[in-house]
């Protein structure tokens, strides 16, 4: 399966094709909460990720203050593409 097109709209909204995440939205505030969700667990491995909101067609990320979006956006988009393209 090819990787879906992921775009970033502003900060920190990662827009994906509808339906890839399922109908149920979910949020996580630490890696322990996300351990059963493969995508969320993998996103928490990105340095600086502090919280996630996953909705039908987008993902928002809350980052640590000491980390720059410039250092994170490409890796987050790559993880989303890899995990949803499997």
Backbone as XML, in Angstrom:
<?xml version="1.0"?>
<chain id="A" units="angstrom">
  <residue number="1" name="UNK">
    <atom name="N" x="0.853" y="-1.179" z="0.000"/>
    <atom name="CA" x="0.000" y="0.000" z="0.000"/>
    <atom name="C" x="0.898" y="1.240" z="0.000"/>
  </residue>
  <residue number="2" name="UNK">
    <atom name="N" x="0.558" y="2.224" z="-0.796"/>
    <atom name="CA" x="1.360" y="3.446" z="-0.828"/>
    <atom name="C" x="1.047" y="4.322" z="0.378"/>
  </residue>
  <residue number="3" name="UNK">
    <atom name="N" x="2.003" y="5.182" z="0.703"/>
    <atom name="CA" x="1.813" y="6.080" z="1.844"/>
    <atom name="C" x="0.797" y="7.163" z="1.494"/>
  </residue>
  <residue number="4" name="UNK">
    <atom name="N" x="-0.104" y="7.495" z="2.425"/>
    <atom name="CA" x="-1.075" y="8.558" z="2.162"/>
    <atom name="C" x="-0.396" y="9.916" z="2.166"/>
  </residue>
  <residue number="5" name="UNK">
    <atom name="N" x="-0.977" y="10.853" z="1.452"/>
    <atom name="CA" x="-0.467" y="12.221" z="1.439"/>
    <atom name="C" x="-0.805" y="12.883" z="2.771"/>
  </residue>
  <residue number="6" name="UNK">
    <atom name="N" x="0.214" y="13.399" z="3.449"/>
    <atom name="CA" x="0.036" y="14.071" z="4.740"/>
    <atom name="C" x="0.442" y="15.524" z="4.567"/>
  </residue>
  <residue number="7" name="UNK">
    <atom name="N" x="-0.445" y="16.448" z="4.920"/>
    <atom name="CA" x="-0.112" y="17.861" z="4.876"/>
    <atom name="C" x="-0.213" y="18.448" z="6.279"/>
  </residue>
  <residue number="8" name="UNK">
    <atom name="N" x="0.517" y="19.511" z="6.509"/>
    <atom name="CA" x="0.480" y="20.189" z="7.798"/>
    <atom name="C" x="-0.206" y="21.524" z="7.599"/>
  </residue>
  <residue number="9" name="UNK">
    <atom name="N" x="-1.288" y="21.754" z="8.320"/>
    <atom name="CA" x="-2.015" y="23.020" z="8.238"/>
    <atom name="C" x="-1.765" y="23.790" z="9.523"/>
  </residue>
  <residue number="10" name="UNK">
    <atom name="N" x="-0.952" y="24.823" z="9.426"/>
    <atom name="CA" x="-0.628" y="25.589" z="10.619"/>
    <atom name="C" x="0.132" y="24.712" z="11.583"/>
  </residue>
  <residue number="11" name="UNK">
    <atom name="N" x="0.004" y="25.014" z="12.820"/>
    <atom name="CA" x="0.681" y="24.211" z="13.829"/>
    <atom name="C" x="-0.306" y="23.923" z="14.936"/>
  </residue>
  <residue number="12" name="UNK">
    <atom name="N" x="-0.459" y="22.759" z="15.326"/>
    <atom name="CA" x="0.149" y="21.492" z="14.961"/>
    <atom name="C" x="-0.842" y="20.505" z="14.351"/>
  </residue>
  <residue number="13" name="UNK">
    <atom name="N" x="-1.519" y="20.834" z="13.285"/>
    <atom name="CA" x="-2.563" y="19.984" z="12.707"/>
    <atom name="C" x="-2.018" y="19.245" z="11.488"/>
  </residue>
  <residue number="14" name="UNK">
    <atom name="N" x="-1.964" y="17.920" z="11.579"/>
    <atom name="CA" x="-1.498" y="17.077" z="10.489"/>
    <atom name="C" x="-2.723" y="16.460" z="9.832"/>
  </residue>
  <residue number="15" name="UNK">
    <atom name="N" x="-3.015" y="16.891" z="8.612"/>
    <atom name="CA" x="-4.232" y="16.485" z="7.915"/>
    <atom name="C" x="-3.953" y="15.234" z="7.089"/>
  </residue>
  <residue number="16" name="UNK">
    <atom name="N" x="-4.861" y="14.257" z="7.206"/>
    <atom name="CA" x="-4.734" y="12.993" z="6.493"/>
    <atom name="C" x="-6.050" y="12.691" z="5.788"/>
  </residue>
  <residue number="17" name="UNK">
    <atom name="N" x="-6.041" y="11.726" z="4.857"/>
    <atom name="CA" x="-7.294" y="11.363" z="4.194"/>
    <atom name="C" x="-8.310" y="10.830" z="5.209"/>
  </residue>
  <residue number="18" name="UNK">
    <atom name="N" x="-9.579" y="11.187" z="5.060"/>
    <atom name="CA" x="-10.613" y="10.716" z="5.988"/>
    <atom name="C" x="-10.682" y="9.191" z="6.026"/>
  </residue>
  <residue number="19" name="UNK">
    <atom name="N" x="-11.020" y="8.667" z="7.201"/>
    <atom name="CA" x="-11.254" y="7.241" z="7.343"/>
    <atom name="C" x="-10.066" y="6.405" z="7.764"/>
  </residue>
  <residue number="20" name="UNK">
    <atom name="N" x="-8.863" y="6.942" z="7.702"/>
    <atom name="CA" x="-7.687" y="6.135" z="8.037"/>
    <atom name="C" x="-7.550" y="5.867" z="9.533"/>
  </residue>
  <residue number="21" name="UNK">
    <atom name="N" x="-8.096" y="6.734" z="10.353"/>
    <atom name="CA" x="-7.979" y="6.567" z="11.802"/>
    <atom name="C" x="-9.211" y="5.942" z="12.443"/>
  </residue>
  <residue number="22" name="UNK">
    <atom name="N" x="-10.229" y="5.708" z="11.655"/>
    <atom name="CA" x="-11.468" y="5.175" z="12.219"/>
    <atom name="C" x="-12.373" y="6.300" z="12.670"/>
  </residue>
  <residue number="23" name="UNK">
    <atom name="N" x="-13.589" y="5.948" z="13.037"/>
    <atom name="CA" x="-14.601" y="6.955" z="13.374"/>
    <atom name="C" x="-14.441" y="7.521" z="14.774"/>
  </residue>
  <residue number="24" name="UNK">
    <atom name="N" x="-13.775" y="6.802" z="15.652"/>
    <atom name="CA" x="-13.688" y="7.218" z="17.048"/>
    <atom name="C" x="-12.461" y="8.090" z="17.291"/>
  </residue>
  <residue number="25" name="UNK">
    <atom name="N" x="-12.669" y="9.316" z="17.780"/>
    <atom name="CA" x="-11.526" y="10.175" z="18.105"/>
    <atom name="C" x="-10.948" y="9.726" z="19.445"/>
  </residue>
  <residue number="26" name="UNK">
    <atom name="N" x="-9.666" y="10.013" z="19.634"/>
    <atom name="CA" x="-9.012" y="9.645" z="20.881"/>
    <atom name="C" x="-7.896" y="10.615" z="21.200"/>
  </residue>
  <residue number="27" name="UNK">
    <atom name="N" x="-7.605" y="10.764" z="22.477"/>
    <atom name="CA" x="-6.524" y="11.657" z="22.900"/>
    <atom name="C" x="-5.660" y="10.945" z="23.929"/>
  </residue>
  <residue number="28" name="UNK">
    <atom name="N" x="-4.395" y="11.330" z="23.932"/>
    <atom name="CA" x="-3.419" y="10.736" z="24.844"/>
    <atom name="C" x="-2.542" y="11.844" z="25.415"/>
  </residue>
  <residue number="29" name="UNK">
    <atom name="N" x="-2.225" y="11.727" z="26.685"/>
    <atom name="CA" x="-1.418" y="12.742" z="27.342"/>
    <atom name="C" x="-0.069" y="12.224" z="27.818"/>
  </residue>
  <residue number="30" name="UNK">
    <atom name="N" x="0.180" y="10.939" z="27.598"/>
    <atom name="CA" x="1.502" y="10.387" z="27.898"/>
    <atom name="C" x="1.650" y="9.042" z="27.179"/>
  </residue>
  <residue number="31" name="UNK">
    <atom name="N" x="2.875" y="8.580" z="27.016"/>
    <atom name="CA" x="3.119" y="7.333" z="26.280"/>
    <atom name="C" x="2.429" y="6.113" z="26.889"/>
  </residue>
  <residue number="32" name="UNK">
    <atom name="N" x="2.290" y="6.083" z="28.183"/>
    <atom name="CA" x="1.641" y="4.941" z="28.837"/>
    <atom name="C" x="0.191" y="4.802" z="28.380"/>
  </residue>
  <residue number="33" name="UNK">
    <atom name="N" x="-0.529" y="5.915" z="28.287"/>
    <atom name="CA" x="-1.918" y="5.881" z="27.805"/>
    <atom name="C" x="-1.999" y="5.369" z="26.373"/>
  </residue>
  <residue number="34" name="UNK">
    <atom name="N" x="-0.973" y="5.636" z="25.580"/>
    <atom name="CA" x="-0.984" y="5.345" z="24.150"/>
    <atom name="C" x="-0.443" y="3.964" z="23.798"/>
  </residue>
  <residue number="35" name="UNK">
    <atom name="N" x="-0.036" y="3.199" z="24.759"/>
    <atom name="CA" x="0.680" y="1.951" z="24.468"/>
    <atom name="C" x="-0.109" y="0.955" z="23.627"/>
  </residue>
  <residue number="36" name="UNK">
    <atom name="N" x="-1.441" y="0.986" z="23.681"/>
    <atom name="CA" x="-2.259" y="0.053" z="22.900"/>
    <atom name="C" x="-2.578" y="0.584" z="21.493"/>
  </residue>
  <residue number="37" name="UNK">
    <atom name="N" x="-2.211" y="1.810" z="21.208"/>
    <atom name="CA" x="-2.464" y="2.447" z="19.912"/>
    <atom name="C" x="-1.120" y="2.590" z="19.202"/>
  </residue>
  <residue number="38" name="UNK">
    <atom name="N" x="-0.881" y="1.767" z="18.190"/>
    <atom name="CA" x="0.440" y="1.707" z="17.551"/>
    <atom name="C" x="0.887" y="3.064" z="17.008"/>
  </residue>
  <residue number="39" name="UNK">
    <atom name="N" x="-0.005" y="3.781" z="16.344"/>
    <atom name="CA" x="0.365" y="5.086" z="15.793"/>
    <atom name="C" x="0.704" y="6.073" z="16.901"/>
  </residue>
  <residue number="40" name="UNK">
    <atom name="N" x="-0.144" y="6.179" z="17.892"/>
    <atom name="CA" x="0.100" y="7.117" z="18.992"/>
    <atom name="C" x="1.375" y="6.751" z="19.740"/>
  </residue>
  <residue number="41" name="UNK">
    <atom name="N" x="1.567" y="5.468" z="19.993"/>
    <atom name="CA" x="2.778" y="5.039" z="20.698"/>
    <atom name="C" x="4.026" y="5.435" z="19.923"/>
  </residue>
  <residue number="42" name="UNK">
    <atom name="N" x="3.972" y="5.249" z="18.616"/>
    <atom name="CA" x="5.128" y="5.618" z="17.780"/>
    <atom name="C" x="5.331" y="7.126" z="17.765"/>
  </residue>
  <residue number="43" name="UNK">
    <atom name="N" x="4.263" y="7.906" z="17.729"/>
    <atom name="CA" x="4.396" y="9.365" z="17.740"/>
    <atom name="C" x="5.015" y="9.858" z="19.049"/>
  </residue>
  <residue number="44" name="UNK">
    <atom name="N" x="4.721" y="9.209" z="20.143"/>
    <atom name="CA" x="5.332" y="9.598" z="21.418"/>
    <atom name="C" x="6.838" y="9.333" z="21.438"/>
  </residue>
  <residue number="45" name="UNK">
    <atom name="N" x="7.334" y="8.537" z="20.511"/>
    <atom name="CA" x="8.777" y="8.307" z="20.414"/>
    <atom name="C" x="9.510" y="9.500" z="19.796"/>
  </residue>
  <residue number="46" name="UNK">
    <atom name="N" x="8.772" y="10.392" z="19.136"/>
    <atom name="CA" x="9.371" y="11.601" z="18.568"/>
    <atom name="C" x="9.701" y="12.546" z="19.713"/>
  </residue>
  <residue number="47" name="UNK">
    <atom name="N" x="10.928" y="12.982" z="19.769"/>
    <atom name="CA" x="11.354" y="13.863" z="20.863"/>
    <atom name="C" x="10.504" y="15.124" z="20.919"/>
  </residue>
  <residue number="48" name="UNK">
    <atom name="N" x="9.956" y="15.409" z="22.084"/>
    <atom name="CA" x="9.186" y="16.629" z="22.289"/>
    <atom name="C" x="7.684" y="16.456" z="22.250"/>
  </residue>
  <residue number="49" name="UNK">
    <atom name="N" x="7.181" y="15.307" z="21.785"/>
    <atom name="CA" x="5.735" y="15.094" z="21.761"/>
    <atom name="C" x="5.242" y="14.922" z="23.188"/>
  </residue>
  <residue number="50" name="UNK">
    <atom name="N" x="4.230" y="15.708" z="23.562"/>
    <atom name="CA" x="3.686" y="15.673" z="24.920"/>
    <atom name="C" x="2.235" y="15.210" z="24.981"/>
  </residue>
  <residue number="51" name="UNK">
    <atom name="N" x="1.452" y="15.434" z="23.918"/>
    <atom name="CA" x="0.052" y="15.003" z="23.889"/>
    <atom name="C" x="-0.401" y="14.884" z="22.441"/>
  </residue>
  <residue number="52" name="UNK">
    <atom name="N" x="-1.430" y="14.047" z="22.232"/>
    <atom name="CA" x="-1.943" y="13.798" z="20.883"/>
    <atom name="C" x="-3.466" y="13.790" z="20.889"/>
  </residue>
  <residue number="53" name="UNK">
    <atom name="N" x="-4.044" y="14.280" z="19.801"/>
    <atom name="CA" x="-5.471" y="14.141" z="19.536"/>
    <atom name="C" x="-5.587" y="13.557" z="18.138"/>
  </residue>
  <residue number="54" name="UNK">
    <atom name="N" x="-6.207" y="12.398" z="18.032"/>
    <atom name="CA" x="-6.384" y="11.731" z="16.743"/>
    <atom name="C" x="-7.865" y="11.742" z="16.411"/>
  </residue>
  <residue number="55" name="UNK">
    <atom name="N" x="-8.208" y="12.323" z="15.275"/>
    <atom name="CA" x="-9.588" y="12.451" z="14.817"/>
    <atom name="C" x="-9.648" y="11.828" z="13.423"/>
  </residue>
  <residue number="56" name="UNK">
    <atom name="N" x="-10.819" y="11.685" z="12.868"/>
    <atom name="CA" x="-11.019" y="11.021" z="11.582"/>
    <atom name="C" x="-10.023" y="11.458" z="10.506"/>
  </residue>
  <residue number="57" name="UNK">
    <atom name="N" x="-9.820" y="12.763" z="10.328"/>
    <atom name="CA" x="-8.995" y="13.210" z="9.203"/>
    <atom name="C" x="-7.848" y="14.148" z="9.607"/>
  </residue>
  <residue number="58" name="UNK">
    <atom name="N" x="-7.506" y="14.168" z="10.884"/>
    <atom name="CA" x="-6.340" y="14.949" z="11.291"/>
    <atom name="C" x="-5.812" y="14.488" z="12.645"/>
  </residue>
  <residue number="59" name="UNK">
    <atom name="N" x="-4.577" y="14.874" z="12.899"/>
    <atom name="CA" x="-3.915" y="14.592" z="14.173"/>
    <atom name="C" x="-3.330" y="15.904" z="14.662"/>
  </residue>
  <residue number="60" name="UNK">
    <atom name="N" x="-3.569" y="16.242" z="15.925"/>
    <atom name="CA" x="-2.895" y="17.400" z="16.505"/>
    <atom name="C" x="-1.882" y="16.905" z="17.530"/>
  </residue>
  <residue number="61" name="UNK">
    <atom name="N" x="-0.809" y="17.659" z="17.621"/>
    <atom name="CA" x="0.294" y="17.306" z="18.505"/>
    <atom name="C" x="0.588" y="18.489" z="19.417"/>
  </residue>
  <residue number="62" name="UNK">
    <atom name="N" x="0.713" y="18.221" z="20.692"/>
    <atom name="CA" x="1.197" y="19.225" z="21.636"/>
    <atom name="C" x="2.647" y="18.889" z="21.912"/>
  </residue>
  <residue number="63" name="UNK">
    <atom name="N" x="3.496" y="19.898" z="21.849"/>
    <atom name="CA" x="4.932" y="19.673" z="22.012"/>
    <atom name="C" x="5.444" y="20.299" z="23.304"/>
  </residue>
  <residue number="64" name="UNK">
    <atom name="N" x="6.605" y="19.850" z="23.698"/>
    <atom name="CA" x="7.286" y="20.448" z="24.836"/>
    <atom name="C" x="7.777" y="21.837" z="24.450"/>
  </residue>
  <residue number="65" name="UNK">
    <atom name="N" x="7.788" y="22.758" z="25.388"/>
    <atom name="CA" x="8.202" y="24.136" z="25.111"/>
    <atom name="C" x="9.636" y="24.237" z="24.609"/>
  </residue>
  <residue number="66" name="UNK">
    <atom name="N" x="10.504" y="23.360" z="25.074"/>
    <atom name="CA" x="11.922" y="23.471" z="24.737"/>
    <atom name="C" x="12.278" y="22.927" z="23.346"/>
  </residue>
  <residue number="67" name="UNK">
    <atom name="N" x="11.297" y="22.394" z="22.631"/>
    <atom name="CA" x="11.531" y="21.822" z="21.313"/>
    <atom name="C" x="10.873" y="22.705" z="20.258"/>
  </residue>
  <residue number="68" name="UNK">
    <atom name="N" x="11.552" y="22.879" z="19.126"/>
    <atom name="CA" x="11.041" y="23.694" z="18.024"/>
    <atom name="C" x="10.217" y="22.839" z="17.061"/>
  </residue>
  <residue number="69" name="UNK">
    <atom name="N" x="9.137" y="23.422" z="16.523"/>
    <atom name="CA" x="8.367" y="22.714" z="15.499"/>
    <atom name="C" x="9.251" y="22.379" z="14.314"/>
  </residue>
  <residue number="70" name="UNK">
    <atom name="N" x="10.198" y="23.244" z="13.997"/>
    <atom name="CA" x="11.093" y="22.988" z="12.872"/>
    <atom name="C" x="11.828" y="21.666" z="13.035"/>
  </residue>
  <residue number="71" name="UNK">
    <atom name="N" x="12.083" y="21.272" z="14.279"/>
    <atom name="CA" x="12.794" y="20.035" z="14.555"/>
    <atom name="C" x="11.884" y="18.815" z="14.551"/>
  </residue>
  <residue number="72" name="UNK">
    <atom name="N" x="10.574" y="19.023" z="14.536"/>
    <atom name="CA" x="9.634" y="17.918" z="14.727"/>
    <atom name="C" x="8.729" y="17.603" z="13.541"/>
  </residue>
  <residue number="73" name="UNK">
    <atom name="N" x="8.325" y="18.609" z="12.794"/>
    <atom name="CA" x="7.263" y="18.445" z="11.792"/>
    <atom name="C" x="7.576" y="17.353" z="10.782"/>
  </residue>
  <residue number="74" name="UNK">
    <atom name="N" x="8.759" y="17.355" z="10.233"/>
    <atom name="CA" x="9.094" y="16.368" z="9.209"/>
    <atom name="C" x="9.050" y="14.945" z="9.768"/>
  </residue>
  <residue number="75" name="UNK">
    <atom name="N" x="9.593" y="14.752" z="10.956"/>
    <atom name="CA" x="9.589" y="13.418" z="11.555"/>
    <atom name="C" x="8.169" y="12.957" z="11.885"/>
  </residue>
  <residue number="76" name="UNK">
    <atom name="N" x="7.353" y="13.854" z="12.418"/>
    <atom name="CA" x="5.965" y="13.493" z="12.739"/>
    <atom name="C" x="5.208" y="13.110" z="11.472"/>
  </residue>
  <residue number="77" name="UNK">
    <atom name="N" x="5.328" y="13.918" z="10.424"/>
    <atom name="CA" x="4.645" y="13.617" z="9.159"/>
    <atom name="C" x="5.128" y="12.282" z="8.591"/>
  </residue>
  <residue number="78" name="UNK">
    <atom name="N" x="6.410" y="12.007" z="8.707"/>
    <atom name="CA" x="6.969" y="10.748" z="8.225"/>
    <atom name="C" x="6.415" y="9.557" z="8.998"/>
  </residue>
  <residue number="79" name="UNK">
    <atom name="N" x="6.358" y="9.669" z="10.309"/>
    <atom name="CA" x="5.805" y="8.594" z="11.138"/>
    <atom name="C" x="4.349" y="8.333" z="10.768"/>
  </residue>
  <residue number="80" name="UNK">
    <atom name="N" x="3.559" y="9.391" z="10.617"/>
    <atom name="CA" x="2.149" y="9.238" z="10.253"/>
    <atom name="C" x="2.035" y="8.522" z="8.908"/>
  </residue>
  <residue number="81" name="UNK">
    <atom name="N" x="2.802" y="8.972" z="7.929"/>
    <atom name="CA" x="2.761" y="8.353" z="6.614"/>
    <atom name="C" x="3.150" y="6.887" z="6.640"/>
  </residue>
  <residue number="82" name="UNK">
    <atom name="N" x="4.217" y="6.574" z="7.360"/>
    <atom name="CA" x="4.684" y="5.186" z="7.459"/>
    <atom name="C" x="3.649" y="4.297" z="8.155"/>
  </residue>
  <residue number="83" name="UNK">
    <atom name="N" x="3.142" y="4.756" z="9.278"/>
    <atom name="CA" x="2.220" y="3.939" z="10.074"/>
    <atom name="C" x="0.868" y="3.744" z="9.377"/>
  </residue>
  <residue number="84" name="UNK">
    <atom name="N" x="0.382" y="4.750" z="8.685"/>
    <atom name="CA" x="-0.918" y="4.628" z="8.022"/>
    <atom name="C" x="-0.822" y="4.007" z="6.648"/>
  </residue>
  <residue number="85" name="UNK">
    <atom name="N" x="0.382" y="3.922" z="6.110"/>
    <atom name="CA" x="0.567" y="3.351" z="4.785"/>
    <atom name="C" x="0.791" y="1.852" z="4.789"/>
  </residue>
  <residue number="86" name="UNK">
    <atom name="N" x="0.881" y="1.273" z="5.971"/>
    <atom name="CA" x="1.135" y="-0.175" z="6.067"/>
    <atom name="C" x="-0.070" y="-0.976" z="5.659"/>
  </residue>
</chain>
